[in-house]
Amino acid sequence: MRANYLCVLFCTLFLPILFAAACEKSRETLLVAPLAINDHDTTFVHPGLLHTAAAFERMKTKVAAGTEPWLSGWNKLTSNAHSSTSWTASPQAIVYRGADGVHPENYSLLFNDVAAAYASALRWKVSGDEVYAKQSISIMNAWSAQLTLLAGNNDSVLAAGLYGYEFANAAEIMRTYKGWSASDLARFQRMMLKVFYPVNHTFITRWERCMGHYYANWDLCNMCSLLAIGVLCDDRDIYNEAITYFKYGAGNGNIKNAVYYVHDDGLGQWQESGRDQGHTMLGMALMGAFCEMAWSQGDDLYGYDDNRFLKGAEYVAKYNLGQDVPYVAYTNCLGVNQTVISEASRGNARPVWELIYNHYVKLKGLSAPYTTQYAANVRPEGGGGNYSSGSGGYDQLGYGTLTCTLDDGQ
């Protein structure tokens, strides 16, 4: 029994480090040497993850004019405690998610601070008040000075994916602030490459023997982190790793596995629909974030495979609005057999729908009646802490009414 326990402990704590050593030599050099940041040498757009410079200009203009629904979205942000300048960071050297039998979990400290770094960054970009810029970078500097490892049990993979992509988004916003020194930004980038990237990369490429073992959200959060780190660190190889997995990966983050069955009526059944609706909604949040970040860099994954993601979103929205949808039994390689769609957490209100609605309906002019209605139902969207004090309330950055709303015909 003790031997089994030690094996599990070793695999949980040290495999990500051992696998990271197998990364190509150029990446290995990058982890130990200061990053040479030269915006003229990169083909990436900055800021270029969930939000671009044009998006921030729109937010700023609309809020200043008191225009709805942007103003209501802004009020959601400013009333959230995570955007307060009184927020105090709680950095840790090791973050534990998942009980390993030895260490208590402390990952809530990380996801709360990530939410605060992001919310403060948004407040700075929209208001221009540098006090929020300083608040955001102080949080990120505190963590980059201490964090060395993500540990626990297999759930540490979720921490790497979820908080990896969210932290990278906060940093991508703040890289435009002249008060964030080049050395501090470089240290944050090294943390992302050394602590988060190896776990993301290892999970996507090596951990899954039976690729149906993990539900779609496991793949998707790590794909989001890979893509976000690739942009933040100007690493095209990491970025391409994420894009390639979306199109051709063996696991459930592959769009054709995530929306694994398209019904005759055009609705696309989501891979986790037979599990519960809370995780299905998380899939909408993560796939939406992935597509939006790629869109900012000129890659249209929203439209990939005849708008396959939209078909999945319409399926999920219709069912969670209380309407019937067709369902085919889902079986994976471990023998999980889900013969009916799950009603658990039906009607979940995660802040994920503004992004999907505005892209497909307002930007592309496509019909998405169920997505449109769901977005209206949850508007204005809040952020971390507005929906739950538990981890599920921080699995997405939120504030989509402020950040994603477009003018009609835009």
PLY file of the C-alpha trace (Angstrom):
ply
format ascii 1.0
element vertex 410
property float x
property float y
property float z
element edge 409
property int vertex1
property int vertex2
end_header
0.00 0.00 0.00
2.83 2.41 0.95
4.65 1.59 -2.29
1.55 2.46 -4.30
1.17 5.71 -2.41
4.79 6.71 -3.03
4.37 5.93 -6.71
1.31 8.15 -6.95
3.08 10.92 -5.03
6.11 10.72 -7.31
4.00 10.81 -10.46
1.94 13.71 -9.19
4.78 15.92 -8.03
7.69 15.15 -10.29
6.50 13.84 -13.66
5.72 17.32 -14.99
9.30 18.37 -14.19
10.80 15.28 -15.81
8.65 15.66 -18.90
9.56 19.34 -19.14
13.20 18.33 -19.48
12.33 16.57 -22.71
11.28 19.82 -24.39
13.43 21.03 -27.23
16.76 22.65 -26.41
15.69 26.09 -27.54
12.84 26.10 -25.02
15.19 24.86 -22.31
17.48 27.81 -22.98
14.54 30.19 -22.85
13.62 29.03 -19.35
16.98 29.88 -17.80
17.95 32.98 -19.75
16.27 36.41 -19.76
13.78 36.78 -22.55
14.76 39.12 -25.35
11.54 40.96 -26.07
11.54 42.72 -29.42
8.13 43.58 -30.77
9.61 44.19 -34.21
10.75 40.57 -34.47
7.42 38.90 -33.72
4.45 38.27 -35.96
2.01 38.25 -33.06
-0.47 41.04 -32.44
-0.19 42.62 -28.97
-2.39 42.87 -27.04
-3.81 39.87 -28.79
-5.56 37.31 -26.62
-9.15 37.78 -25.45
-8.91 41.52 -26.11
-7.20 43.65 -28.73
-6.34 47.35 -28.78
-9.45 48.02 -30.87
-11.63 46.22 -28.33
-10.24 48.30 -25.48
-10.85 51.50 -27.43
-14.47 50.44 -27.95
-14.94 49.66 -24.24
-13.40 52.96 -23.20
-15.53 55.00 -25.59
-18.80 53.26 -24.73
-18.33 53.44 -20.97
-17.31 57.09 -21.09
-20.50 57.84 -23.03
-22.63 55.86 -20.56
-23.85 53.58 -23.36
-25.69 50.34 -22.56
-25.06 47.48 -22.18
-21.37 48.37 -21.82
-22.09 50.57 -18.81
-23.87 47.75 -16.97
-20.94 45.48 -17.76
-18.54 48.10 -16.40
-20.60 48.40 -13.22
-20.36 44.63 -12.76
-16.57 44.95 -12.93
-16.20 47.94 -10.62
-18.48 46.44 -7.98
-16.50 43.19 -7.87
-14.14 43.05 -4.89
-11.39 41.57 -7.07
-11.02 44.91 -8.86
-10.48 46.81 -5.62
-7.11 48.45 -4.96
-7.27 47.03 -1.44
-6.77 43.49 -2.79
-3.71 41.80 -1.30
-1.93 39.04 -3.18
-1.18 35.69 -1.51
1.61 34.13 -3.61
2.78 30.59 -2.92
5.88 28.63 -3.91
3.82 25.48 -4.57
0.13 25.44 -5.46
-1.78 22.26 -4.64
-4.98 21.32 -6.42
-6.30 17.85 -5.60
-5.63 15.99 -2.36
-2.31 14.14 -2.38
-2.70 12.84 1.16
0.03 15.08 2.51
-0.53 18.74 1.62
-3.71 20.80 1.99
-5.13 22.34 -1.16
-4.35 26.04 -1.55
-5.26 26.67 -5.18
-8.05 29.08 -4.25
-5.33 31.60 -3.43
-4.14 31.40 -7.01
-7.49 31.63 -8.78
-8.58 34.57 -6.63
-5.38 36.47 -7.34
-5.63 35.70 -11.06
-9.16 37.10 -11.07
-7.90 40.21 -9.27
-4.98 40.73 -11.68
-7.33 40.48 -14.65
-10.09 42.67 -13.18
-7.57 45.36 -12.23
-6.04 45.23 -15.71
-9.47 45.79 -17.26
-10.18 48.73 -14.95
-6.91 50.36 -15.96
-7.45 49.92 -19.70
-10.99 51.31 -19.60
-10.54 54.09 -17.03
-6.91 55.04 -17.63
-6.33 55.18 -13.86
-2.82 53.88 -13.22
-3.62 52.81 -9.68
-5.28 49.74 -11.18
-2.33 49.07 -13.46
-0.03 49.09 -10.45
-2.42 46.81 -8.59
-2.45 44.29 -11.42
1.30 44.12 -11.90
1.92 43.94 -8.16
-0.14 40.73 -8.06
1.66 39.23 -11.04
5.09 40.26 -9.76
4.36 38.67 -6.39
3.48 35.34 -8.00
6.31 35.29 -10.53
8.77 35.86 -7.67
7.58 32.78 -5.76
5.69 30.16 -7.77
7.79 27.14 -8.74
5.41 24.16 -8.99
1.81 23.03 -9.46
1.17 19.86 -7.47
-1.51 17.74 -5.82
-3.17 14.92 -7.76
-4.31 14.84 -11.39
-6.41 17.93 -10.72
-3.19 19.95 -10.84
-3.58 19.65 -14.62
-6.79 21.67 -14.37
-4.96 24.33 -12.36
-2.28 24.56 -15.03
-4.83 24.94 -17.79
-7.45 27.20 -16.23
-5.24 29.57 -14.31
-2.53 29.40 -16.95
-4.65 30.90 -19.71
-6.30 33.38 -17.35
-2.99 34.63 -15.92
-1.53 34.94 -19.40
-4.49 37.10 -20.43
-3.92 39.47 -17.52
-0.25 39.76 -18.43
-1.01 40.28 -22.13
-3.10 43.30 -21.18
-0.48 44.70 -18.83
2.46 44.27 -21.22
1.32 47.58 -22.75
1.83 49.41 -19.43
5.13 51.29 -19.41
5.33 50.96 -15.64
5.80 47.17 -15.85
9.55 46.79 -16.15
11.03 44.59 -18.88
12.73 42.44 -16.26
9.51 41.86 -14.32
7.59 41.02 -17.49
10.37 38.62 -18.50
10.22 36.95 -15.09
6.47 36.48 -15.44
6.95 34.99 -18.91
9.54 32.57 -17.54
7.10 31.50 -14.83
4.49 30.75 -17.48
7.01 28.75 -19.51
8.57 26.93 -16.57
5.59 26.23 -14.30
2.48 26.17 -16.50
3.65 25.24 -19.99
5.30 21.87 -19.09
2.09 20.63 -17.47
-0.05 21.84 -20.41
2.30 20.27 -22.96
2.73 17.02 -21.05
-1.00 16.53 -20.59
-1.82 17.13 -24.25
0.98 14.96 -25.60
1.73 12.23 -23.05
-0.62 11.73 -20.14
-3.63 10.28 -21.89
-3.31 6.63 -22.82
-6.97 6.23 -23.59
-7.73 9.61 -25.07
-11.39 9.43 -24.04
-10.45 9.26 -20.36
-10.64 13.00 -19.82
-13.67 15.07 -20.71
-13.40 17.96 -23.16
-12.78 20.65 -20.56
-9.50 18.97 -19.48
-8.07 19.26 -22.97
-9.58 22.65 -23.66
-8.21 24.46 -20.62
-4.71 23.19 -21.38
-5.10 24.12 -25.04
-6.16 27.62 -23.97
-3.10 27.89 -21.76
-0.78 26.73 -24.53
-2.21 29.23 -27.00
-2.15 32.10 -24.51
1.42 31.36 -23.40
2.49 31.13 -27.02
1.23 34.66 -27.69
2.42 36.13 -24.39
5.91 34.69 -24.87
6.08 35.26 -28.64
6.56 31.53 -29.21
5.01 30.43 -32.48
5.73 26.73 -31.81
3.66 26.72 -28.62
0.86 28.62 -30.32
0.84 26.20 -33.26
0.82 23.23 -30.88
-2.53 24.42 -29.55
-4.00 25.18 -32.98
-2.92 21.79 -34.33
-4.53 19.98 -31.40
-7.81 21.81 -31.96
-7.91 20.47 -35.52
-6.22 17.08 -35.27
-5.66 16.13 -31.61
-6.47 12.66 -30.33
-8.42 13.85 -27.30
-11.71 15.57 -26.65
-10.30 19.05 -27.22
-10.33 18.30 -30.93
-13.36 20.20 -32.23
-14.75 17.08 -33.93
-14.55 15.16 -30.66
-15.86 18.04 -28.54
-18.87 18.52 -30.83
-18.85 14.83 -31.50
-22.17 14.37 -33.30
-24.06 16.76 -35.58
-27.76 15.93 -35.75
-29.94 16.23 -38.84
-31.39 19.52 -37.57
-27.88 21.03 -37.49
-27.44 20.99 -33.72
-24.09 19.69 -32.54
-24.09 17.42 -29.49
-21.42 18.41 -26.96
-19.17 15.67 -25.62
-20.08 16.31 -21.96
-23.84 16.62 -22.44
-24.48 13.24 -20.87
-22.30 14.12 -17.89
-23.84 17.37 -16.57
-24.64 20.85 -17.80
-22.20 22.68 -15.54
-19.20 21.07 -17.23
-20.90 21.43 -20.59
-21.14 25.19 -19.97
-17.46 25.19 -19.01
-16.80 23.67 -22.41
-18.57 26.64 -24.00
-16.41 29.03 -21.97
-13.14 27.34 -22.89
-13.88 26.66 -26.54
-15.13 30.22 -26.88
-11.99 31.63 -25.26
-9.78 29.46 -27.45
-11.50 30.59 -30.64
-11.46 34.23 -29.59
-7.76 34.25 -28.74
-6.96 32.64 -32.08
-9.24 35.13 -33.85
-7.22 37.98 -32.34
-4.20 36.52 -34.13
-6.01 36.14 -37.45
-6.98 32.46 -37.21
-10.69 31.76 -37.69
-11.43 28.67 -35.62
-14.97 29.87 -34.95
-15.74 29.05 -38.58
-13.73 25.83 -38.72
-15.56 22.80 -40.13
-18.64 24.77 -41.18
-19.02 26.64 -37.86
-18.95 23.43 -35.87
-18.56 25.26 -32.56
-21.70 27.30 -33.24
-23.64 24.07 -33.79
-22.44 22.88 -30.39
-23.30 26.19 -28.72
-26.81 26.19 -30.17
-27.33 22.63 -28.91
-26.17 23.50 -25.39
-28.12 26.76 -25.27
-31.36 25.20 -26.50
-31.28 22.41 -23.93
-30.36 24.73 -21.07
-33.20 27.06 -22.04
-35.51 24.18 -21.14
-36.20 22.85 -24.62
-35.77 19.32 -25.95
-32.80 18.36 -28.10
-31.92 15.08 -29.84
-29.33 12.88 -28.16
-27.25 9.91 -29.21
-25.64 7.69 -26.60
-22.05 8.55 -25.74
-19.52 5.82 -24.96
-15.81 6.31 -24.42
-12.86 3.92 -24.46
-13.10 3.27 -20.72
-16.62 1.94 -21.01
-18.44 5.06 -19.81
-21.89 4.79 -21.36
-24.19 7.81 -21.16
-27.50 6.87 -22.75
-29.47 10.04 -21.93
-28.67 13.73 -21.76
-28.03 14.91 -18.21
-30.35 17.33 -16.42
-27.79 18.03 -13.68
-27.10 21.78 -13.39
-29.49 22.50 -16.25
-29.85 26.24 -16.77
-26.32 26.97 -15.52
-25.51 30.70 -15.72
-21.78 30.84 -16.38
-20.68 34.12 -18.04
-19.77 32.65 -21.41
-22.46 33.64 -23.88
-21.74 37.26 -24.83
-18.52 36.26 -26.57
-20.17 33.51 -28.63
-23.26 35.57 -29.46
-21.41 38.70 -30.51
-18.99 36.87 -32.77
-21.44 34.67 -34.63
-24.48 36.96 -34.71
-23.21 40.56 -34.66
-19.86 40.11 -36.38
-20.60 37.30 -38.83
-24.33 37.86 -39.22
-25.24 34.21 -38.65
-28.47 32.93 -37.16
-28.08 31.66 -33.59
-31.47 32.01 -31.89
-30.71 29.93 -28.79
-27.30 31.49 -28.20
-28.90 34.91 -28.64
-31.55 34.17 -26.03
-29.07 32.72 -23.55
-26.83 35.76 -23.86
-29.81 38.01 -23.15
-30.73 35.92 -20.10
-27.32 36.27 -18.42
-26.60 39.89 -19.42
-24.80 41.77 -17.91
-22.07 39.23 -17.26
-19.96 39.40 -14.13
-16.61 37.81 -13.42
-14.79 35.79 -10.80
-16.68 35.75 -7.53
-20.02 36.82 -9.01
-21.28 33.27 -9.47
-19.67 31.07 -6.86
-17.01 31.24 -4.17
-15.81 27.81 -5.29
-13.46 27.08 -8.15
-16.26 26.81 -10.72
-16.95 30.51 -10.38
-13.39 31.25 -11.49
-13.10 28.83 -14.43
-13.76 31.69 -16.82
-12.70 35.34 -16.69
-16.16 36.71 -17.50
-17.19 40.37 -17.96
-18.26 39.58 -21.52
-20.92 42.29 -21.67
-18.21 44.91 -21.21
-15.48 43.26 -23.24
-17.27 41.47 -26.08
-20.35 43.52 -26.96
-20.20 44.88 -30.51
-22.28 47.51 -32.25
-24.96 46.17 -34.58
-23.43 45.30 -37.93
-19.89 45.60 -36.58
0 1
1 2
2 3
3 4
4 5
5 6
6 7
7 8
8 9
9 10
10 11
11 12
12 13
13 14
14 15
15 16
16 17
17 18
18 19
19 20
20 21
21 22
22 23
23 24
24 25
25 26
26 27
27 28
28 29
29 30
30 31
31 32
32 33
33 34
34 35
35 36
36 37
37 38
38 39
39 40
40 41
41 42
42 43
43 44
44 45
45 46
46 47
47 48
48 49
49 50
50 51
51 52
52 53
53 54
54 55
55 56
56 57
57 58
58 59
59 60
60 61
61 62
62 63
63 64
64 65
65 66
66 67
67 68
68 69
69 70
70 71
71 72
72 73
73 74
74 75
75 76
76 77
77 78
78 79
79 80
80 81
81 82
82 83
83 84
84 85
85 86
86 87
87 88
88 89
89 90
90 91
91 92
92 93
93 94
94 95
95 96
96 97
97 98
98 99
99 100
100 101
101 102
102 103
103 104
104 105
105 106
106 107
107 108
108 109
109 110
110 111
111 112
112 113
113 114
114 115
115 116
116 117
117 118
118 119
119 120
120 121
121 122
122 123
123 124
124 125
125 126
126 127
127 128
128 129
129 130
130 131
131 132
132 133
133 134
134 135
135 136
136 137
137 138
138 139
139 140
140 141
141 142
142 143
143 144
144 145
145 146
146 147
147 148
148 149
149 150
150 151
151 152
152 153
153 154
154 155
155 156
156 157
157 158
158 159
159 160
160 161
161 162
162 163
163 164
164 165
165 166
166 167
167 168
168 169
169 170
170 171
171 172
172 173
173 174
174 175
175 176
176 177
177 178
178 179
179 180
180 181
181 182
182 183
183 184
184 185
185 186
186 187
187 188
188 189
189 190
190 191
191 192
192 193
193 194
194 195
195 196
196 197
197 198
198 199
199 200
200 201
201 202
202 203
203 204
204 205
205 206
206 207
207 208
208 209
209 210
210 211
211 212
212 213
213 214
214 215
215 216
216 217
217 218
218 219
219 220
220 221
221 222
222 223
223 224
224 225
225 226
226 227
227 228
228 229
229 230
230 231
231 232
232 233
233 234
234 235
235 236
236 237
237 238
238 239
239 240
240 241
241 242
242 243
243 244
244 245
245 246
246 247
247 248
248 249
249 250
250 251
251 252
252 253
253 254
254 255
255 256
256 257
257 258
258 259
259 260
260 261
261 262
262 263
263 264
264 265
265 266
266 267
267 268
268 269
269 270
270 271
271 272
272 273
273 274
274 275
275 276
276 277
277 278
278 279
279 280
280 281
281 282
282 283
283 284
284 285
285 286
286 287
287 288
288 289
289 290
290 291
291 292
292 293
293 294
294 295
295 296
296 297
297 298
298 299
299 300
300 301
301 302
302 303
303 304
304 305
305 306
306 307
307 308
308 309
309 310
310 311
311 312
312 313
313 314
314 315
315 316
316 317
317 318
318 319
319 320
320 321
321 322
322 323
323 324
324 325
325 326
326 327
327 328
328 329
329 330
330 331
331 332
332 333
333 334
334 335
335 336
336 337
337 338
338 339
339 340
340 341
341 342
342 343
343 344
344 345
345 346
346 347
347 348
348 349
349 350
350 351
351 352
352 353
353 354
354 355
355 356
356 357
357 358
358 359
359 360
360 361
361 362
362 363
363 364
364 365
365 366
366 367
367 368
368 369
369 370
370 371
371 372
372 373
373 374
374 375
375 376
376 377
377 378
378 379
379 380
380 381
381 382
382 383
383 384
384 385
385 386
386 387
387 388
388 389
389 390
390 391
391 392
392 393
393 394
394 395
395 396
396 397
397 398
398 399
399 400
400 401
401 402
402 403
403 404
404 405
405 406
406 407
407 408
408 409
